[in-house]
Amino acid sequence: MNKTSFLSLGLIALLASCNPSKSIHKIPIPENTFETINVPAKQQEMYLEEVQKWPQADLATDSIPGMSIEKAYEFLADKEGKTVIVGVIDSGIDITHEDLKDNVWTNIDEIPNNGKDDDKNGYVDDINGWNFLGGPEGTANPEQLELTRLYAALSKIYDGVSEDEVSESQQKEYAFYKELKAEFNEKNEELQMNVSFFSGLLERISNSDAFAQKELNKSTYSIDELKTLPQDKIDPYLIKVVAAGRSPQEFIEKLQEGKDYYKGQADFNYNLEFNGRKTNDDVTNLSDVPYGNNYVIGSLEDEMHGTHVSGISLATRNNGTGMNGVAQNVQLLSVRAIPDGDEYDKDVALAIRYAVDNGAKVINMSFGKSYSPNAEWVYDAIKYAEKHDVLLVHAAGNDAKNIDKVNNFPTDAPDKITEIADNVITVGSITKHYDKNLVSSFSNYGRKNVDIFAPGSEIYSTVPNNEYESIQGTSMAAPAVAGVAALIRSYYPELSASQVKHIIMNSGTKVNFDVLLPGGDETLVAFKDLSVSGSILNAYNALVLANQIVNQK
């Protein structure tokens, strides 16, 4: 992503004093002048509560690379903020959750459940948001990957066709088909191996455990007791599990989860015949609207991603329940558009526009994919958001890849170099370890296309049915940034989306040591080379910088 050349604070103040009518939106954000914090990584074992709260820690005082949230709120103690609507485009969101329900946006121009489009926005009874995945046949959840959809479509044209049978005008499309076929077959083969591995190991461990329980006449047993049994009846993996002090039953549950995960991918994501769409619209026609329904919750049993993401930014603070979200003075506008599989470009484009039209000033987008057949629809939506001064926060992705080199949609830089708008901030993930293990092993990175890093590993947040869990992913890092952006827009509403983006990037905690490059080959690289800003999110610094900009206008 392009870096802007910024003026010093002193020069900005001089220019502003010479031209008092100068719009605050035209004041550029200075380069990062915050001091680098050199502290050793926390060595003591962290208690459960510390782990659950680590993203809010302060590096200087806690030796944990958190966002300095409490310090940020101390800075805001004598200030008054305005309500900010935060759009969350994701899977279903449990808006009845005890830690979210008080912050749910309500469309005051719509009369609930009267079956009419009272506000004439094209969406009937959109009281708390919109579900672009719902329809008369139900509410979709599983979906194919975009890779699968594209390969399936082109297979109908080119399956069994040799290169010399393809016309000159079809050569480019045929080459793309061959590329898709190779990638699909490679990934599908790996998937089938995982299904086979987990299924086989689950069966062997389950049989061995059942045999051990029966022979020993007890449900739990020691390694010494296990060794008294005929070893040809006991799988070696079970011996390793028990020797390590783990519960065989819990291990079996994990194996079942693994089997279900890979089986689900095989049955839906990589199934060339599957179609999970239930909206009765034409996904190739952006004008084929309206579709969907107002049930933004989706499936409480099968969807937790959207609820978890929402809690990170928006869970009610200091209510004595669960956990604290990053932001206060916020309302959650739920837009269900992301299935268990790859999202459709049409849904994403319309979801962005819906959130913008209904007042969102920050939109979180914790999703992504490698192919985008109608990317121009999303580009137009990004520009639409920029025109309406809305900041989009996007997760960088979890493939441990350099997205300066590989595709990650949606993006604000189609050629991976030049931005089409200045209102998108892309976020990578860090861990709680302020050492070479700082960057999450799964996180994507990119000197030009990832803007900043934020906490994304072991993130404790809301999940459906008033529960809480720790999950990891750049999906968790993005809403941390969205929360800080909402704080800035609440207390400093004069600032534009572009300014908020650059304030966040130019106020992060700089890291001046080498870290393990995501991907697992033990390569060490300078942290500063993994993103545009070379820094990690710092809420306190961001608010200090925002305050400086606003008060020098």
C-alpha positions in Angstrom: 0.0 0.0 0.0 1.2 3.5 -0.8 2.7 5.5 2.0 1.9 9.2 2.2 4.6 11.7 2.9 3.6 13.4 6.2 4.6 16.8 7.7 5.9 17.2 11.2 3.6 18.3 14.0 5.4 21.6 14.3 5.0 22.5 10.6 1.3 21.4 10.7 0.7 23.8 13.6 2.4 26.6 11.7 0.4 26.0 8.6 -2.8 25.8 10.5 -2.1 29.1 12.4 -1.5 30.8 9.0 -4.7 29.5 7.6 -7.3 29.1 10.4 -10.0 28.3 7.8 -8.1 25.2 6.7 -10.3 22.1 6.9 -9.3 19.7 9.6 -9.8 16.9 7.1 -6.9 18.3 5.1 -4.4 18.1 8.0 -2.1 15.2 7.2 -1.1 12.7 10.0 2.5 12.9 11.1 4.9 9.9 10.9 5.2 7.8 14.0 7.2 9.6 16.6 6.2 7.5 19.6 9.1 5.9 21.4 10.0 2.2 20.9 9.3 0.2 24.0 12.2 -2.1 24.9 11.1 -4.5 27.5 11.8 -8.2 28.0 8.9 -10.6 27.2 6.9 -11.7 30.2 8.5 -14.9 31.6 6.1 -15.8 34.3 3.3 -18.2 33.6 0.1 -16.2 33.0 -3.1 -17.0 35.0 -6.3 -17.7 33.1 -7.7 -14.3 33.7 -4.4 -12.7 32.5 -4.6 -14.7 29.3 -8.2 -13.8 28.7 -7.4 -10.1 29.1 -4.0 -10.0 27.4 -5.1 -8.0 24.4 -6.0 -5.0 26.7 -2.6 -5.1 28.5 0.1 -2.3 28.3 3.5 -3.3 27.0 5.5 -0.9 29.2 3.9 -2.0 32.4 2.9 -5.6 31.7 5.6 -6.8 29.3 2.6 -8.1 27.1 2.1 -6.5 23.7 -1.5 -5.5 24.2 -3.4 -2.4 23.0 -3.0 -0.3 26.2 -6.8 -0.2 26.6 -7.0 0.8 30.3 -4.4 3.6 29.7 -6.6 4.7 26.8 -9.7 5.0 29.0 -7.7 6.9 31.6 -6.9 9.4 28.9 -10.6 9.7 28.0 -11.8 10.0 31.6 -12.8 13.7 31.4 -14.0 13.6 27.8 -17.4 12.9 26.4 -18.0 10.8 23.3 -20.7 10.4 20.7 -22.4 7.2 19.7 -20.8 5.5 16.7 -22.4 2.8 14.6 -20.1 -0.1 13.8 -21.1 -2.4 11.0 -20.0 -6.1 11.3 -20.2 -8.0 8.1 -19.9 -11.6 9.1 -21.7 -14.9 9.8 -24.8 -14.8 12.1 -24.5 -12.7 15.2 -26.3 -13.5 18.4 -27.7 -10.1 19.1 -29.5 -11.5 22.2 -26.2 -12.3 23.9 -25.9 -10.9 27.4 -22.8 -8.9 26.5 -24.0 -7.6 23.2 -27.8 -6.9 23.5 -27.4 -3.5 25.1 -25.3 -2.3 22.2 -27.5 -3.5 19.3 -28.4 -0.9 16.6 -32.1 -0.4 16.0 -33.6 1.0 12.8 -36.0 3.6 14.3 -37.5 4.2 10.9 -38.8 0.6 10.6 -41.9 -0.8 12.4 -41.0 -4.3 13.7 -42.5 -7.3 12.1 -45.2 -5.7 10.0 -44.0 -7.1 6.8 -43.5 -3.7 5.2 -40.5 -1.7 4.1 -41.4 1.3 6.2 -38.3 3.3 5.5 -38.4 2.4 1.8 -34.7 1.3 1.8 -35.5 -2.0 0.0 -35.2 -4.2 3.1 -38.4 -5.3 4.8 -38.4 -5.2 8.7 -34.6 -4.6 8.8 -34.8 -3.7 12.5 -31.2 -4.7 13.6 -29.5 -5.3 10.2 -29.9 -7.6 7.3 -29.3 -11.2 6.4 -28.1 -11.6 2.8 -27.9 -15.4 3.2 -31.5 -16.0 4.2 -34.4 -16.8 2.0 -37.7 -18.7 1.7 -35.9 -22.0 1.8 -34.0 -21.3 5.0 -30.9 -19.6 6.1 -27.7 -20.7 4.3 -24.6 -21.6 6.2 -22.3 -24.1 4.3 -21.1 -22.9 0.9 -18.5 -23.9 -1.7 -15.2 -22.1 -1.9 -14.8 -19.7 -4.8 -12.2 -22.0 -6.2 -14.7 -24.8 -6.3 -17.4 -22.6 -7.8 -15.1 -21.3 -10.6 -13.7 -24.8 -11.3 -17.1 -26.3 -11.4 -18.4 -23.7 -13.9 -15.4 -24.0 -16.2 -15.4 -27.8 -16.0 -18.7 -27.8 -17.8 -17.0 -26.1 -20.7 -13.5 -27.6 -20.8 -13.6 -31.0 -19.1 -12.1 -33.5 -21.5 -11.1 -30.8 -24.0 -7.5 -30.7 -25.1 -5.5 -27.5 -25.7 -5.5 -27.8 -29.5 -9.3 -28.0 -29.5 -9.6 -24.5 -27.8 -10.1 -21.5 -30.0 -7.7 -18.5 -29.7 -10.3 -16.4 -28.0 -10.7 -19.1 -25.3 -7.0 -19.6 -24.6 -6.8 -17.3 -21.6 -9.9 -18.8 -20.0 -8.7 -22.3 -20.7 -5.4 -21.6 -19.1 -7.3 -20.3 -16.0 -9.3 -23.5 -16.0 -6.1 -25.6 -16.0 -4.8 -23.5 -13.1 -8.0 -24.0 -11.1 -8.0 -27.7 -11.8 -4.5 -28.2 -10.6 -5.1 -26.2 -7.4 -8.4 -27.9 -6.7 -7.1 -31.4 -7.2 -4.0 -30.7 -5.0 -6.1 -29.2 -2.2 -8.9 -31.8 -2.5 -6.3 -34.7 -2.4 -4.8 -33.2 0.8 -8.3 -32.8 2.2 -9.2 -36.4 1.5 -6.0 -37.5 3.3 -7.0 -35.5 6.3 -10.5 -37.0 6.3 -9.0 -40.5 6.1 -6.4 -39.8 8.8 -8.8 -38.4 11.4 -11.5 -41.0 10.6 -9.0 -43.9 11.0 -7.4 -42.6 14.1 -10.7 -41.8 15.7 -11.9 -45.4 15.1 -8.7 -47.0 16.4 -8.5 -44.8 19.5 -12.2 -45.2 20.3 -12.0 -49.0 20.0 -8.8 -49.1 22.1 -10.3 -46.9 24.8 -13.5 -49.0 24.9 -11.5 -52.2 25.2 -9.4 -50.7 28.0 -12.4 -49.5 29.9 -14.1 -52.9 29.6 -11.0 -55.0 30.6 -10.1 -52.7 33.5 -13.7 -52.2 34.5 -13.1 -48.4 34.9 -13.6 -45.3 32.8 -10.2 -43.8 33.7 -6.9 -45.6 33.8 -3.2 -45.0 34.2 -0.4 -45.7 31.8 0.8 -48.6 34.0 -2.7 -50.1 33.9 -2.8 -49.7 30.2 0.4 -51.6 29.8 -1.0 -54.7 31.5 -3.4 -55.2 28.6 -2.7 -57.1 25.4 -0.7 -54.5 23.4 -2.1 -55.8 20.1 -5.5 -54.5 21.3 -4.2 -51.0 22.2 -3.4 -48.4 19.6 0.1 -46.8 20.1 -1.5 -43.3 19.9 -3.6 -44.1 23.0 -0.5 -45.1 24.9 1.0 -41.7 24.0 -2.1 -39.8 25.0 -2.3 -41.5 28.5 1.5 -41.3 29.0 1.2 -37.5 28.4 -1.4 -37.3 31.2 -4.2 -36.4 28.8 -7.8 -37.7 29.0 -8.5 -40.3 26.2 -12.1 -39.2 26.1 -11.1 -35.5 25.6 -8.7 -36.6 22.9 -11.4 -38.6 21.2 -13.6 -35.5 21.2 -10.8 -33.5 19.6 -10.4 -36.2 16.9 -14.2 -36.1 16.3 -14.0 -32.3 15.9 -11.1 -32.7 13.4 -13.0 -35.4 11.4 -16.2 -33.3 11.3 -14.2 -30.2 10.2 -12.5 -32.0 7.3 -15.6 -34.0 6.4 -17.6 -30.7 6.3 -15.0 -29.3 3.9 -15.3 -32.3 1.7 -19.1 -32.4 1.7 -19.6 -28.7 1.1 -16.5 -26.5 0.5 -14.9 -28.8 -2.1 -18.0 -30.5 -3.4 -18.4 -29.6 -7.1 -22.1 -30.4 -7.0 -23.1 -28.6 -3.8 -25.1 -25.4 -3.9 -25.9 -23.8 -0.5 -27.5 -20.7 -1.9 -31.1 -20.2 -0.5 -31.9 -16.7 -1.6 -33.4 -17.3 -5.1 -31.4 -14.5 -6.6 -28.9 -14.4 -9.5 -25.5 -14.1 -8.0 -24.1 -12.8 -11.3 -26.5 -9.9 -11.4 -25.8 -7.1 -8.8 -29.2 -5.5 -9.7 -31.2 -8.6 -8.9 -32.4 -7.3 -5.5 -33.9 -7.4 -3.0 -33.2 -10.8 -1.4 -32.4 -12.1 2.0 -34.3 -11.5 5.3 -34.0 -9.8 8.6 -32.9 -12.8 10.7 -29.3 -11.7 11.4 -28.7 -14.3 14.1 -28.4 -17.2 11.6 -27.8 -20.5 13.3 -26.9 -20.4 17.0 -25.7 -24.0 16.8 -23.4 -23.7 13.7 -22.2 -20.1 13.7 -20.0 -18.5 16.3 -17.6 -16.4 14.2 -19.7 -13.3 13.9 -20.6 -13.3 17.6 -17.0 -13.7 18.6 -15.8 -10.9 16.3 -18.6 -8.6 17.5 -17.7 -9.0 21.2 -14.1 -8.0 20.6 -15.1 -4.6 19.4 -18.5 -4.1 21.0 -19.2 -6.2 24.1 -20.6 -3.9 26.8 -17.8 -2.6 29.1 -17.8 -2.8 32.9 -21.2 -4.5 33.2 -19.8 -7.2 35.5 -20.6 -9.8 32.7 -18.2 -11.8 30.6 -15.6 -9.5 29.0 -15.0 -5.9 27.9 -15.1 -4.9 24.3 -12.6 -2.4 23.1 -15.1 0.5 22.4 -17.8 2.2 24.3 -20.5 4.6 22.9 -21.1 2.1 20.1 -24.0 0.3 18.4 -23.7 -3.0 16.6 -25.2 -3.1 13.1 -25.3 -6.7 12.1 -25.0 -7.7 8.4 -25.0 -11.5 7.8 -23.2 -12.1 4.5 -20.4 -14.6 5.2 -21.2 -18.4 5.0 -19.2 -21.3 6.1 -17.2 -21.3 2.8 -16.4 -18.4 0.6 -18.6 -15.3 0.4 -20.2 -14.1 -2.8 -18.9 -10.8 -4.2 -22.5 -9.6 -4.6 -23.3 -10.1 -1.0 -20.1 -8.3 0.2 -20.7 -5.4 -2.1 -24.3 -5.0 -1.0 -23.5 -5.6 2.6 -20.9 -2.7 2.6 -23.5 -0.4 1.0 -26.2 -1.4 3.4 -24.0 -0.7 6.4 -22.9 2.7 5.0 -26.5 3.7 4.1 -27.6 2.9 7.7 -25.0 5.1 9.4 -22.0 2.9 10.1 -18.8 4.9 10.5 -16.6 1.8 10.9 -17.2 -1.5 9.2 -15.4 -4.7 10.3 -14.8 -7.3 7.6 -13.2 -10.5 9.1 -13.3 -12.6 5.9 -11.4 -13.2 2.7 -10.7 -15.5 -0.2 -8.2 -16.1 -3.0 -10.5 -15.5 -6.0 -13.0 -12.8 -6.7 -14.8 -13.1 -10.0 -16.8 -9.9 -9.5 -14.2 -7.9 -7.6 -15.2 -4.6 -9.4 -18.5 -4.7 -7.5 -16.6 -4.7 -4.2 -14.2 -2.0 -5.4 -17.1 0.2 -6.2 -18.6 -0.5 -2.7 -15.2 0.4 -1.1 -15.2 3.7 -3.0 -18.9 4.3 -2.0 -17.8 3.9 1.6 -14.9 6.3 1.1 -17.3 8.8 -0.4 -19.5 8.6 2.7 -16.5 8.8 5.1 -16.6 5.2 6.4 -13.6 3.3 7.5 -13.3 -0.4 6.5 -11.2 -2.7 8.6 -10.2 -6.0 6.9 -8.6 -9.1 8.3 -5.3 -10.0 6.4 -6.1 -13.7 6.3 -4.8 -16.9 8.0 -2.7 -18.6 5.3 0.8 -17.6 6.6 1.3 -16.0 3.1 2.8 -12.8 1.8 -0.2 -11.0 0.4 2.1 -8.7 -1.6 2.5 -11.8 -3.8 -0.7 -13.8 -3.4 -4.4 -12.7 -3.7 -6.5 -11.9 -0.7 -9.9 -10.4 -1.5 -11.4 -8.0 -0.8 -8.6 -5.6 -1.3 -8.1 -1.9 -1.8 -5.1 -2.5 -4.1 -6.1 -4.6 -7.1 -2.6 -4.6 -8.4 -1.1 -5.1 -4.9 0.6 -1.7 -5.3 -1.8 1.2 -5.8 -4.8 1.8 -3.5 -8.1 2.6 -5.1 -9.3 4.4 -1.9 -7.8 5.5 1.4 -10.4 4.1 3.8 -9.3 0.5 4.2 -7.0 -0.8 6.9 -5.8 -4.4 6.7 -4.8 -6.2 9.9 -2.4 -9.0 10.7 -2.3 -11.0 13.9 0.1 -11.1 16.9 0.4 -13.3 20.0 0.9 -12.3 23.6 4.6 -13.1 23.4 6.9 -10.1 23.0 9.8 -12.0 21.4 10.5 -13.8 18.2 7.1 -15.5 18.5 5.3 -12.2 18.3 3.6 -12.7 15.0 0.9 -15.4 14.9 2.2 -18.4 13.0 -0.9 -18.4 10.8 -1.1 -14.7 10.0 -0.7 -13.3 6.5 1.7 -10.4 6.1 2.9 -7.9 3.5 5.1 -4.9 3.5 2.7 -3.1 1.1 -0.7 -4.8 1.8 -0.9 -5.3 5.5 -1.2 -2.0 7.4 -0.7 -3.0 11.1 -0.8 -5.9 13.5 -3.1 -6.4 16.4 -3.9 -9.1 19.0 -5.4 -12.2 17.2 -4.1 -15.3 19.1 -6.0 -16.7 22.2 -8.7 -14.1 22.0 -11.5 -14.4 24.6 -14.8 -13.1 23.5 -18.5 -13.8 23.1 -20.0 -16.8 21.4 -23.7 -17.7 21.0 -26.1 -18.6 23.9 -24.4 -16.3 26.4 -21.1 -18.2 26.3 -17.5 -17.2 25.9 -14.5 -18.9 24.2 -10.9 -18.2 23.1 -10.4 -18.3 19.3 -7.6 -17.2 17.1 -7.2 -15.7 13.7 -6.7 -12.4 11.9 -10.5 -12.3 12.1 -9.9 -11.5 15.8 -7.3 -8.9 15.1 -9.4 -6.8 12.8 -12.2 -6.0 15.3 -9.5 -4.9 17.8 -8.6 -2.2 15.3 -12.3 -1.6 14.5 -12.9 -1.0 18.2 -10.0 1.5 18.4 -11.3 3.2 15.3 -14.7 3.5 16.8 -13.2 5.0 20.0 -11.5 7.7 17.9 -14.6 8.4 15.9 -16.6 8.7 19.1 -14.3 11.1 20.8 -12.9 12.9 17.8 -15.8 12.8 15.2 -14.2 15.7 13.3 -11.6 13.4 11.9 -12.1 11.6 8.5 -12.0 7.9 7.9 -8.7 8.4 6.1 -7.2 10.3 9.0 -8.4 7.7 11.5 -6.7 5.0 9.4 -3.4 6.9 9.4 -3.6 7.8 13.0 -3.9 4.1 13.9 -1.1 3.2 11.6 1.2 6.0 12.7 0.7 5.6 16.4 1.3 1.9 16.8 4.0 0.5 19.0 7.1 0.0 16.9 9.0 -3.3 17.1 12.7 -3.3 16.5 13.6 -7.0 16.6 13.3 -10.0 14.4 10.4 -12.4 14.5 9.6 -15.8 13.1 8.1 -15.5 9.7 4.7 -17.1 9.6 4.7 -20.5 7.8 6.7 -22.6 10.2 10.2 -22.9 8.6 11.9 -20.9 11.5 13.0 -18.1 9.2 13.7 -14.8 11.1 12.8 -11.5 9.6 12.6 -7.9 10.8 9.1 -7.2 12.1 9.1 -3.8 10.4 9.2 -5.6 7.1 5.9 -7.4 7.6 3.6 -4.4 7.3 3.3 -0.9 6.1 3.5 0.6 9.5 5.9 -1.9 11.1 3.9 -1.6 14.3 1.3 -3.1 16.6 -2.0 -1.5 17.6 -1.8 0.9 20.5 -5.2 2.5 21.5 -3.6 5.0 23.9 -1.1 6.3 21.4 -3.9 6.6 18.8 -6.1 8.7 21.0 -3.2 10.9 22.0 -2.4 11.5 18.3 -6.0 12.1 17.5 -6.3 14.6 20.3 -3.2 16.5 19.0 -4.6 16.7 15.5 -8.0 17.9 16.5 -6.7 20.5 19.0 -4.3 22.2 16.5 -6.9 22.9 13.8 
